Amino acid sequence: MDNISPQPQTPPSPKENKVRPTKFKNFNPTQFQTPNLPPSTSSSTSPGGIVFAADRLTFKFVNRLLTMENNASNGEHKATKPPPTPSPLRNSKFFQSNMRILVTGGAGFIGSHLVDKLMENEKNEVIVADNYFTGSKDNLRKWIGHPRFELIRHDVTEPLLVEVDQIYHLACPASPIFYKHNPVKTIKTNVIGTLNMLGLAKRVGARILLTSTSEVYGDPLVHPQPESYWGNVNPIGVRSCYDEGKRVAETLMFDYHRQHGIEIRIARIFNTYGPRMNIDDGRVVSNFIAQALRDEPLTVQAPGTQTRSFCYVSDMVDGLIRLMEGENTGPINIGNPGEFTMIELAETVKELINPKIEIKMVENTPDDPRQRKPDITNAKKMLGWEPNIKLRDGLPLMEADFRLRLGVAKKL
Ligand SMILES: O=C(O)[C@H]1O[C@H](OP(=O)(O)OP(=O)(O)OC[C@H]2O[C@@H](n3ccc(=O)[nH]c3=O)[C@H](O)[C@@H]2O)[C@H](O)[C@@H](O)[C@@H]1O
């Protein structure tokens, strides 16, 4: 258990002091179509779940006090600062304000799907900050010009000052070929970027969710991986900029939580796939689908018996929103426990997309984890979340998106 005595700091400026009247009342949502994703189980952002902001804040405040009390009695990581007190104005019920949400990395693969889901709730205003290193404006095309949406070209290694209630901090390249391309920049993004976002959360009293990664378990010696496992990570390897970067980011989140009372959420996300992944992303599912559509051999990196567990992107987004809206800090694993060897994945892609294709064994890269499968007991218990979409159902949805973008029609 941590043993940090309370620091004589000024408490974070309470977000409850901000009063924003509801805007965009006359906006016609059909003008901006929502994405055609498979059904998701989340109810947290459904219009039916809308409550008055003042009620929500009072509820959050009381709940947070209870959570702190519970955490204290459980001996968990507890905040030493009291939560911000809702202002009388926010409690007055004369005001109904929107939830203003910042998504860093919101132009990326998972980020843009998260934005789609958040925008479905007309109470949300969404601000995306992205430097477009791996993300693309194209992923957000349908929201550009929407009155509840704002897009900023911004690199999180620089401070950002915006008034927000929640921060989803996703910004970081996640494909090994991209993060190894500029490892110094990757670790700066994870460390300085997370510091900047925590500084912002502290300044405006926002709740912040970090998308950490299954890579914090390194090449795991415990299988499947529960959140209590501390991992087996090479601190000086070619993947360390990402693995260790995310581990430091988690440390920073808990230090700000304990020292400054910041409301934090940490998701450890496992391999995720779906439409909008970069075609030349370099990760295994996108590689195999692109190769199958281009009639190229599927490149299985040796030995091919290494395993991964693949989560479809809409399930992932559902889990992230549930974590943000719930009362648990995490870290919580979010992933699909269905585990496959890379040879099995190649065979599945071959069978579903292009039965004539060859499977070729190629050289692997250093420190490739040999097995990975999430233990999602906590996600089930604490978030009421589990994935719905099986690999065999998700692959054709991604195939359809890749066919469109590559201009390869399905042979009848
Ligand atoms: O997809 C993800 O979500 C994760 O991707 C990477 O982790 P990794 O599991 O190494 O992802 P891939 O590059 O897709 O590799 C998975 C496995 O497939 C193999 N692979 C990859 C590419 C390929 O063409 N062929 C192939 O067999 C790799 O050797 C590895 O064993 C990132 O490091 C994670 O942060 C991220 O969460």
The ligand as a MOL file (V3000), in Angstrom:
LIG
                    3D

  0  0  0     0  0            999 V3000
M  V30 BEGIN CTAB
M  V30 COUNTS 37 39 0 0 0
M  V30 BEGIN ATOM
M  V30 1 O -2.8250 -4.5540 -31.8130 0
M  V30 2 C -2.6550 -4.0720 -30.6980 0
M  V30 3 O -3.5900 -3.6270 -30.0910 0
M  V30 4 C -1.3130 -4.0360 -30.0550 0
M  V30 5 O -0.3380 -4.1020 -31.0830 0
M  V30 6 C 1.0000 -4.1670 -30.6820 0
M  V30 7 O 1.2800 -5.3590 -30.0710 0
M  V30 8 P 1.5310 -6.7120 -30.8590 0
M  V30 9 O 0.7280 -7.7260 -30.1340 0
M  V30 10 O 2.9620 -6.9930 -31.0280 0
M  V30 11 O 0.8320 -6.4820 -32.2810 0
M  V30 12 P 1.1960 -6.9770 -33.7470 0
M  V30 13 O 2.2850 -6.1640 -34.3650 0
M  V30 14 O -0.1000 -7.0130 -34.4440 0
M  V30 15 O 1.7990 -8.4420 -33.5670 0
M  V30 16 C 1.0400 -9.5160 -33.0670 0
M  V30 17 C 1.7270 -10.8010 -33.4140 0
M  V30 18 O 1.6230 -11.0130 -34.8130 0
M  V30 19 C 2.8830 -11.2970 -35.3760 0
M  V30 20 N 2.8830 -10.7580 -36.7600 0
M  V30 21 C 2.8230 -9.4260 -37.0000 0
M  V30 22 C 2.7850 -8.9490 -38.2890 0
M  V30 23 C 2.8120 -9.8570 -39.3560 0
M  V30 24 O 2.7810 -9.4900 -40.5630 0
M  V30 25 N 2.8720 -11.1860 -39.0820 0
M  V30 26 C 2.8970 -11.6610 -37.8060 0
M  V30 27 O 2.9420 -12.8780 -37.6170 0
M  V30 28 C 3.8950 -10.6610 -34.4480 0
M  V30 29 O 5.1180 -11.3490 -34.4960 0
M  V30 30 C 3.2110 -10.8210 -33.1050 0
M  V30 31 O 3.5460 -12.0600 -32.5450 0
M  V30 32 C 1.2580 -2.9720 -29.7850 0
M  V30 33 O 2.5170 -3.0060 -29.2420 0
M  V30 34 C 0.2210 -2.8500 -28.6990 0
M  V30 35 O 0.3680 -1.6950 -27.9970 0
M  V30 36 C -1.1160 -2.8220 -29.2480 0
M  V30 37 O -2.0350 -2.7590 -28.1930 0
M  V30 END ATOM
M  V30 BEGIN BOND
M  V30 1 2 1 2
M  V30 2 1 2 3
M  V30 3 1 2 4
M  V30 4 1 4 5
M  V30 5 1 4 36
M  V30 6 1 5 6
M  V30 7 1 6 7
M  V30 8 1 6 32
M  V30 9 1 7 8
M  V30 10 2 8 9
M  V30 11 1 8 10
M  V30 12 1 8 11
M  V30 13 1 11 12
M  V30 14 2 12 13
M  V30 15 1 12 14
M  V30 16 1 12 15
M  V30 17 1 15 16
M  V30 18 1 16 17
M  V30 19 1 17 18
M  V30 20 1 17 30
M  V30 21 1 18 19
M  V30 22 1 19 20
M  V30 23 1 19 28
M  V30 24 1 20 21
M  V30 25 1 20 26
M  V30 26 2 21 22
M  V30 27 1 22 23
M  V30 28 2 23 24
M  V30 29 1 23 25
M  V30 30 1 25 26
M  V30 31 2 26 27
M  V30 32 1 28 29
M  V30 33 1 28 30
M  V30 34 1 30 31
M  V30 35 1 32 33
M  V30 36 1 32 34
M  V30 37 1 34 35
M  V30 38 1 34 36
M  V30 39 1 36 37
M  V30 END BOND
M  V30 END CTAB
M  END
